[in-house]
Amino acid sequence: MANESMHPPHSTGDGLPTGPSRRSPGWYYPGLGASLALAFVCVDLGGSLVPAGPIVGAVLAPSLLTWAASRDKGPAVTEALSATGSRTVFGLYLVLLGLVTAVGLGLGLGAGLTGAASAAGLAALVLTMVLGRWADNKKPSQALA
């Protein structure tokens, strides 16, 4: 009992703490976006990077970044994904990321347009940073307000 705080943590009403502990580390969304951009750029570069880039950039790096963020900030980082408002933002993010992927890879691989996948990677980077920070800065009930 001596090590416990006399004051309970503040919360948003959905069981998630408010303030800095709920926010992701400052490096999380830029790192996540850069890993996705790496996957797209490797597709554009071609050769042996085509299978390796998407595996590292879209599977391994995001998993490692999420693990590192939860070790840095605790489970509140990953629990924020289940908050009602955040689920809406991240659902929108997945739809937009799917569209960016389809257009970028469709133009790059399907139509042979050089640089289309890299442009999609840049769009994925910006989308990840903007919507990720948007979700972090809003209260869960105001995520799309």
GROMACS elastic network, one bead per residue, 0.5 to 0.9 nm:
[ bonds ]
;  ai    aj funct       b0    kb
    1     4     6  0.53542   500
    1     5     6  0.84504   500
    2     5     6  0.81173   500
    4     7     6  0.87030   500
    5     8     6  0.69471   500
    5     9     6  0.89016   500
    7    10     6  0.87364   500
    9    17     6  0.67281   500
    9    18     6  0.84601   500
   10    13     6  0.88972   500
   10    16     6  0.84475   500
   10    17     6  0.57856   500
   10    18     6  0.62364   500
   10    19     6  0.85808   500
   11    14     6  0.72031   500
   11    15     6  0.59638   500
   11    16     6  0.54233   500
   11    18     6  0.53216   500
   11    19     6  0.88341   500
   12    15     6  0.64476   500
   12    16     6  0.58245   500
   12    17     6  0.62060   500
   12    18     6  0.59419   500
   12   139     6  0.72972   500
   12   140     6  0.76258   500
   12   141     6  0.87259   500
   13    16     6  0.71767   500
   13    17     6  0.86976   500
   14    17     6  0.86023   500
   14    83     6  0.69058   500
   14    84     6  0.83370   500
   14   140     6  0.81477   500
   15    83     6  0.87109   500
   16    22     6  0.70436   500
   16    76     6  0.68578   500
   16    79     6  0.73633   500
   16    80     6  0.69850   500
   16    83     6  0.77705   500
   17    20     6  0.86357   500
   17    21     6  0.66225   500
   17    22     6  0.57081   500
   17    76     6  0.72913   500
   18    21     6  0.66376   500
   18    22     6  0.55971   500
   18    23     6  0.82430   500
   18   139     6  0.81211   500
   19    22     6  0.58902   500
   19    23     6  0.69988   500
   20    23     6  0.52162   500
   20    24     6  0.81011   500
   20    25     6  0.89687   500
   21    24     6  0.77882   500
   21    73     6  0.63809   500
   21    74     6  0.80033   500
   21    76     6  0.67979   500
   21    77     6  0.78460   500
   22    73     6  0.79361   500
   22    74     6  0.89823   500
   22    75     6  0.89902   500
   22    76     6  0.54222   500
   22    77     6  0.59451   500
   22    79     6  0.85637   500
   22    80     6  0.68622   500
   22   136     6  0.74335   500
   23    26     6  0.84674   500
   23    73     6  0.80989   500
   23    76     6  0.79294   500
   23    77     6  0.64522   500
   23    80     6  0.82625   500
   23   133     6  0.85637   500
   23   135     6  0.88666   500
   23   136     6  0.52839   500
   23   137     6  0.74731   500
   24    27     6  0.81109   500
   24    28     6  0.63406   500
   24    29     6  0.79137   500
   24    69     6  0.68665   500
   24    70     6  0.85488   500
   24    72     6  0.89513   500
   24    73     6  0.70787   500
   24    76     6  0.84985   500
   24    77     6  0.55715   500
   24    78     6  0.87259   500
   24   132     6  0.87034   500
   24   133     6  0.83878   500
   24   136     6  0.68649   500
   25    28     6  0.54067   500
   25    29     6  0.81127   500
   25    69     6  0.64102   500
   25    72     6  0.74843   500
   25    73     6  0.70372   500
   25    77     6  0.84770   500
   26    29     6  0.71857   500
   26    30     6  0.78388   500
   27    30     6  0.56396   500
   27    31     6  0.58516   500
   27    32     6  0.84436   500
   27    69     6  0.87699   500
   28    31     6  0.52268   500
   28    32     6  0.60334   500
   28    33     6  0.85674   500
   28    65     6  0.66601   500
   28    66     6  0.76549   500
   28    68     6  0.87722   500
   28    69     6  0.66996   500
   28   129     6  0.87645   500
   28   132     6  0.89548   500
   29    33     6  0.59400   500
   29    34     6  0.83541   500
   29   125     6  0.84396   500
   29   128     6  0.61555   500
   29   129     6  0.50587   500
   29   130     6  0.84475   500
   29   132     6  0.61405   500
   29   133     6  0.74163   500
   30    33     6  0.51136   500
   30    34     6  0.59704   500
   30    35     6  0.85435   500
   30   125     6  0.70574   500
   30   126     6  0.83947   500
   30   128     6  0.74204   500
   30   129     6  0.56973   500
   31    34     6  0.50313   500
   31    35     6  0.61257   500
   31    36     6  0.86597   500
   31    61     6  0.85306   500
   31    62     6  0.81700   500
   31    65     6  0.72934   500
   31   125     6  0.87036   500
   31   129     6  0.88622   500
   32    35     6  0.52074   500
   32    36     6  0.64087   500
   32    37     6  0.86800   500
   32    57     6  0.85605   500
   32    58     6  0.88296   500
   32    61     6  0.74500   500
   32    62     6  0.57232   500
   32    65     6  0.69089   500
   32    66     6  0.85433   500
   32   125     6  0.76643   500
   32   128     6  0.71482   500
   32   129     6  0.81536   500
   33    36     6  0.51516   500
   33    37     6  0.61228   500
   33    38     6  0.85974   500
   33    62     6  0.88658   500
   33   121     6  0.82443   500
   33   122     6  0.83338   500
   33   124     6  0.61624   500
   33   126     6  0.70017   500
   33   127     6  0.77054   500
   33   128     6  0.52425   500
   33   129     6  0.64513   500
   34    38     6  0.60710   500
   34    39     6  0.87003   500
   34    57     6  0.80167   500
   34   121     6  0.81424   500
   34   122     6  0.82943   500
   34   124     6  0.83320   500
   34   125     6  0.57058   500
   34   128     6  0.89406   500
   35    38     6  0.50165   500
   35    39     6  0.65240   500
   35    54     6  0.89118   500
   35    56     6  0.76787   500
   35    58     6  0.65740   500
   35    61     6  0.61364   500
   35    62     6  0.68992   500
   35   125     6  0.82166   500
   36    39     6  0.51493   500
   36    40     6  0.66287   500
   36    41     6  0.88337   500
   36    54     6  0.78250   500
   36    56     6  0.89490   500
   36    57     6  0.51365   500
   36    58     6  0.54673   500
   36    59     6  0.89809   500
   36    61     6  0.85505   500
   36    62     6  0.81170   500
   36   121     6  0.64208   500
   36   122     6  0.87650   500
   36   124     6  0.66136   500
   36   125     6  0.67741   500
   36   128     6  0.88812   500
   37    40     6  0.51714   500
   37    41     6  0.61400   500
   37    42     6  0.85769   500
   37    57     6  0.73401   500
   37    58     6  0.87900   500
   37   117     6  0.88867   500
   37   118     6  0.71303   500
   37   119     6  0.87042   500
   37   120     6  0.76092   500
   37   122     6  0.58559   500
   37   123     6  0.81018   500
   37   124     6  0.63256   500
   37   125     6  0.58928   500
   38    41     6  0.51202   500
   38    42     6  0.60701   500
   38    43     6  0.86588   500
   38    53     6  0.64365   500
   38    54     6  0.75461   500
   38    56     6  0.83217   500
   38    57     6  0.55163   500
   38    58     6  0.83333   500
   38   118     6  0.84314   500
   38   121     6  0.70111   500
   39    42     6  0.53664   500
   39    43     6  0.65671   500
   39    49     6  0.89145   500
   39    50     6  0.82180   500
   39    52     6  0.82684   500
   39    55     6  0.74574   500
   39    56     6  0.71731   500
   39    58     6  0.61312   500
   39   118     6  0.88893   500
   39   121     6  0.73689   500
   40    43     6  0.52141   500
   40    44     6  0.65062   500
   40    45     6  0.88750   500
   40    50     6  0.89112   500
   40    53     6  0.75639   500
   40    54     6  0.70742   500
   40    57     6  0.82377   500
   40   101     6  0.84350   500
   40   104     6  0.83648   500
   40   105     6  0.81027   500
   40   116     6  0.89622   500
   40   117     6  0.52572   500
   40   118     6  0.55098   500
   40   119     6  0.82408   500
   40   120     6  0.68068   500
   40   122     6  0.85093   500
   40   124     6  0.89079   500
   41    45     6  0.62071   500
   41    46     6  0.86760   500
   41    50     6  0.89907   500
   41    53     6  0.78559   500
   41   115     6  0.82273   500
   41   117     6  0.62582   500
   41   119     6  0.83308   500
   41   120     6  0.86280   500
   41   121     6  0.64593   500
   41   122     6  0.88844   500
   42    45     6  0.50118   500
   42    46     6  0.62153   500
   42    47     6  0.85897   500
   42    48     6  0.88187   500
   42    49     6  0.52702   500
   42    50     6  0.55917   500
   42    51     6  0.83648   500
   42    52     6  0.78848   500
   42    53     6  0.50815   500
   42    54     6  0.72583   500
   42    57     6  0.89760   500
   42   117     6  0.86280   500
   42   118     6  0.81973   500
   43    46     6  0.52548   500
   43    47     6  0.83455   500
   43    49     6  0.67761   500
   43    51     6  0.79583   500
   43    53     6  0.70157   500
   43    54     6  0.75524   500
   43   105     6  0.83374   500
   43   108     6  0.85454   500
   43   109     6  0.85091   500
   43   117     6  0.67554   500
   43   118     6  0.80453   500
   44    49     6  0.89271   500
   44    50     6  0.79037   500
   44   105     6  0.88593   500
   44   108     6  0.71409   500
   44   109     6  0.83433   500
   44   114     6  0.71215   500
   44   115     6  0.62878   500
   44   116     6  0.75575   500
   44   117     6  0.55923   500
   44   118     6  0.61921   500
   45    48     6  0.89850   500
   45    49     6  0.69836   500
   45    50     6  0.75135   500
   45   115     6  0.88146   500
   45   118     6  0.88458   500
   46    49     6  0.57506   500
   46    50     6  0.52591   500
   46    51     6  0.89406   500
   47    50     6  0.59734   500
   47    51     6  0.86236   500
   48    51     6  0.65584   500
   48    52     6  0.69573   500
   48    53     6  0.87450   500
   49    52     6  0.50724   500
   49    53     6  0.53628   500
   49    54     6  0.83294   500
   50    53     6  0.57367   500
   50    54     6  0.69102   500
   50    55     6  0.89443   500
   51    54     6  0.60587   500
   51    55     6  0.64855   500
   51    56     6  0.88963   500
   52    55     6  0.52526   500
   52    56     6  0.61046   500
   52    57     6  0.82970   500
   53    56     6  0.52968   500
   53    57     6  0.56171   500
   53    58     6  0.78698   500
   54    58     6  0.51766   500
   54    59     6  0.71576   500
   54    60     6  0.89914   500
   55    58     6  0.56528   500
   55    59     6  0.52621   500
   55    60     6  0.64208   500
   55    61     6  0.85497   500
   56    59     6  0.56766   500
   56    61     6  0.57115   500
   56    62     6  0.84711   500
   57    60     6  0.64545   500
   57    61     6  0.54994   500
   57    62     6  0.71227   500
   58    61     6  0.66327   500
   58    62     6  0.63626   500
   58    63     6  0.86447   500
   59    62     6  0.58908   500
   59    63     6  0.63316   500
   59    64     6  0.88335   500
   60    63     6  0.52736   500
   60    64     6  0.61925   500
   60    65     6  0.86216   500
   61    64     6  0.50808   500
   61    65     6  0.59807   500
   61    66     6  0.85021   500
   62    65     6  0.50277   500
   62    66     6  0.60366   500
   62    67     6  0.84671   500
   63    66     6  0.52329   500
   63    67     6  0.61549   500
   63    68     6  0.86068   500
   64    67     6  0.50196   500
   64    68     6  0.60584   500
   64    69     6  0.85099   500
   65    68     6  0.50344   500
   65    69     6  0.60207   500
   65    70     6  0.85700   500
   66    69     6  0.50326   500
   66    70     6  0.61497   500
   66    71     6  0.85674   500
   66    77     6  0.84099   500
   66    78     6  0.77269   500
   67    70     6  0.52694   500
   67    71     6  0.62736   500
   67    72     6  0.86418   500
   68    71     6  0.50621   500
   68    72     6  0.60741   500
   68    73     6  0.86208   500
   69    73     6  0.59347   500
   69    74     6  0.74298   500
   69    75     6  0.86690   500
   69    77     6  0.69295   500
   69    78     6  0.84703   500
   70    73     6  0.52823   500
   70    75     6  0.52804   500
   70    76     6  0.73803   500
   70    77     6  0.58605   500
   70    78     6  0.67172   500
   71    74     6  0.53488   500
   71    75     6  0.76446   500
   73    76     6  0.68606   500
   73    77     6  0.64283   500
   74    77     6  0.64839   500
   74    78     6  0.83045   500
   75    78     6  0.55893   500
   75    79     6  0.60686   500
   75    80     6  0.86579   500
   76    80     6  0.60010   500
   76    81     6  0.89927   500
   77    80     6  0.55263   500
   77    81     6  0.75737   500
   78    81     6  0.56379   500
   78    82     6  0.77914   500
   79    82     6  0.55804   500
   79    83     6  0.71892   500
   80    83     6  0.53814   500
   80    84     6  0.88858   500
   80    86     6  0.66467   500
   80    87     6  0.84223   500
   80   135     6  0.87322   500
   80   136     6  0.82370   500
   80   140     6  0.83199   500
   81    84     6  0.82610   500
   81    85     6  0.88355   500
   81    86     6  0.56502   500
   81    87     6  0.58336   500
   81    90     6  0.74834   500
   81   135     6  0.89604   500
   82    85     6  0.84906   500
   82    86     6  0.67312   500
   82    87     6  0.58593   500
   83    86     6  0.52775   500
   83    87     6  0.60197   500
   83    88     6  0.88144   500
   83   140     6  0.59227   500
   83   141     6  0.84494   500
   84    87     6  0.52989   500
   84    88     6  0.67020   500
   84   140     6  0.59565   500
   84   141     6  0.68209   500
   84   143     6  0.84057   500
   85    88     6  0.52980   500
   85    89     6  0.65534   500
   85    90     6  0.88066   500
   85   135     6  0.78070   500
   85   138     6  0.82974   500
   85   139     6  0.74537   500
   85   141     6  0.52007   500
   85   142     6  0.63444   500
   85   144     6  0.68928   500
   86    89     6  0.50472   500
   86    90     6  0.60254   500
   86    91     6  0.82981   500
   86   135     6  0.56485   500
   86   136     6  0.81335   500
   86   138     6  0.84347   500
   86   139     6  0.85026   500
   86   140     6  0.57523   500
   86   141     6  0.84237   500
   86   142     6  0.89749   500
   86   143     6  0.61042   500
   86   144     6  0.86675   500
   87    90     6  0.51580   500
   87    91     6  0.58604   500
   87    92     6  0.85035   500
   87   135     6  0.89537   500
   87   140     6  0.86778   500
   87   143     6  0.88323   500
   88    91     6  0.50150   500
   88    92     6  0.62084   500
   88    93     6  0.85386   500
   88   143     6  0.74097   500
   88   144     6  0.74920   500
   89    92     6  0.51164   500
   89    93     6  0.61447   500
   89    94     6  0.87614   500
   89   131     6  0.69255   500
   89   132     6  0.82404   500
   89   134     6  0.81258   500
   89   135     6  0.63274   500
   89   143     6  0.65657   500
   89   144     6  0.69158   500
   90    94     6  0.61611   500
   90    95     6  0.86424   500
   90   131     6  0.75969   500
   90   132     6  0.78665   500
   90   135     6  0.78347   500
   91    94     6  0.51695   500
   91    95     6  0.63908   500
   91    96     6  0.87178   500
   92    95     6  0.51962   500
   92    96     6  0.61828   500
   92    97     6  0.84667   500
   92   131     6  0.86982   500
   93    96     6  0.52064   500
   93    97     6  0.59132   500
   93    98     6  0.84241   500
   93   127     6  0.73825   500
   93   128     6  0.74742   500
   93   131     6  0.67137   500
   93   132     6  0.85002   500
   94    97     6  0.50298   500
   94    98     6  0.59987   500
   94    99     6  0.86124   500
   95    98     6  0.51117   500
   95    99     6  0.63566   500
   95   100     6  0.87597   500
   96    99     6  0.50539   500
   96   100     6  0.61743   500
   96   101     6  0.85339   500
   96   124     6  0.87993   500
   96   127     6  0.80941   500
   97   100     6  0.50235   500
   97   101     6  0.60395   500
   97   102     6  0.85210   500
   97   123     6  0.85729   500
   97   124     6  0.63813   500
   97   127     6  0.75886   500
   97   128     6  0.84651   500
   98   101     6  0.50776   500
   98   102     6  0.60815   500
   98   103     6  0.85853   500
   99   102     6  0.51001   500
   99   103     6  0.60801   500
   99   104     6  0.83432   500
  100   103     6  0.53261   500
  100   104     6  0.58369   500
  100   105     6  0.82763   500
  100   120     6  0.57602   500
  100   121     6  0.83161   500
  100   123     6  0.71237   500
  100   124     6  0.70039   500
  101   104     6  0.51978   500
  101   105     6  0.57917   500
  101   106     6  0.78794   500
  101   117     6  0.79467   500
  101   120     6  0.64461   500
  101   121     6  0.82091   500
  101   124     6  0.81771   500
  102   105     6  0.54881   500
  102   106     6  0.55442   500
  102   107     6  0.82815   500
  103   106     6  0.50121   500
  103   107     6  0.59565   500
  103   108     6  0.82818   500
  103   116     6  0.82746   500
  103   117     6  0.84600   500
  103   120     6  0.76499   500
  104   107     6  0.53815   500
  104   108     6  0.59106   500
  104   109     6  0.83081   500
  104   115     6  0.87388   500
  104   116     6  0.51573   500
  104   118     6  0.77467   500
  104   119     6  0.70395   500
  104   121     6  0.80328   500
  105   109     6  0.54645   500
  105   110     6  0.70887   500
  105   111     6  0.89342   500
  105   116     6  0.70200   500
  105   117     6  0.54472   500
  105   120     6  0.77638   500
  106   109     6  0.55819   500
  106   111     6  0.66300   500
  106   112     6  0.85402   500
  106   113     6  0.89987   500
  106   116     6  0.84930   500
  106   117     6  0.84530   500
  107   110     6  0.54435   500
  107   112     6  0.62990   500
  107   113     6  0.55941   500
  107   114     6  0.83757   500
  107   116     6  0.59875   500
  107   117     6  0.75483   500
  108   111     6  0.59036   500
  108   114     6  0.60288   500
  108   115     6  0.68287   500
  108   117     6  0.54328   500
  108   118     6  0.87016   500
  109   112     6  0.52646   500
  109   113     6  0.73508   500
  109   114     6  0.87285   500
  109   116     6  0.86028   500
  109   117     6  0.81206   500
  110   113     6  0.80605   500
  111   114     6  0.89684   500
  112   116     6  0.85518   500
  113   116     6  0.58658   500
  113   117     6  0.85484   500
  114   117     6  0.77495   500
  114   118     6  0.85726   500
  115   118     6  0.51071   500
  115   119     6  0.61430   500
  115   120     6  0.86008   500
  116   119     6  0.50887   500
  116   120     6  0.62130   500
  116   121     6  0.86144   500
  117   121     6  0.61613   500
  117   122     6  0.87172   500
  118   122     6  0.63033   500
  118   123     6  0.86054   500
  119   122     6  0.50529   500
  119   123     6  0.62187   500
  119   124     6  0.85720   500
  120   124     6  0.60607   500
  120   125     6  0.85810   500
  121   125     6  0.61904   500
  121   126     6  0.87198   500
  122   125     6  0.50324   500
  122   126     6  0.63263   500
  122   127     6  0.85268   500
  123   126     6  0.52027   500
  123   127     6  0.59489   500
  123   128     6  0.84292   500
  124   127     6  0.50172   500
  124   128     6  0.59155   500
  124   129     6  0.85051   500
  125   128     6  0.52613   500
  125   129     6  0.62641   500
  125   130     6  0.86378   500
  126   129     6  0.52206   500
  126   130     6  0.60030   500
  126   131     6  0.84469   500
  127   130     6  0.52798   500
  127   131     6  0.59214   500
  127   132     6  0.79460   500
  128   131     6  0.56207   500
  128   132     6  0.56148   500
  128   133     6  0.82594   500
  129   132     6  0.52292   500
  129   133     6  0.60147   500
  129   134     6  0.83742   500
  130   133     6  0.54130   500
  130   134     6  0.60289   500
  130   135     6  0.86855   500
  131   135     6  0.60950   500
  131   136     6  0.85321   500
  132   135     6  0.52489   500
  132   136     6  0.62702   500
  132   137     6  0.87358   500
  133   137     6  0.60301   500
  133   138     6  0.85801   500
  134   137     6  0.52981   500
  134   138     6  0.62711   500
  134   143     6  0.74869   500
  135   138     6  0.55026   500
  135   139     6  0.78972   500
  135   140     6  0.77590   500
  135   143     6  0.60551   500
  135   144     6  0.86836   500
  136   139     6  0.78189   500
  136   140     6  0.87752   500
  136   143     6  0.87786   500
  137   143     6  0.83843   500
  138   141     6  0.78921   500
  138   142     6  0.58578   500
  138   143     6  0.52137   500
  138   144     6  0.83588   500
  138   145     6  0.87914   500
  139   142     6  0.52198   500
  139   143     6  0.61458   500
  140   143     6  0.53673   500
  140   144     6  0.88278   500
  141   144     6  0.81256   500
  141   145     6  0.81580   500
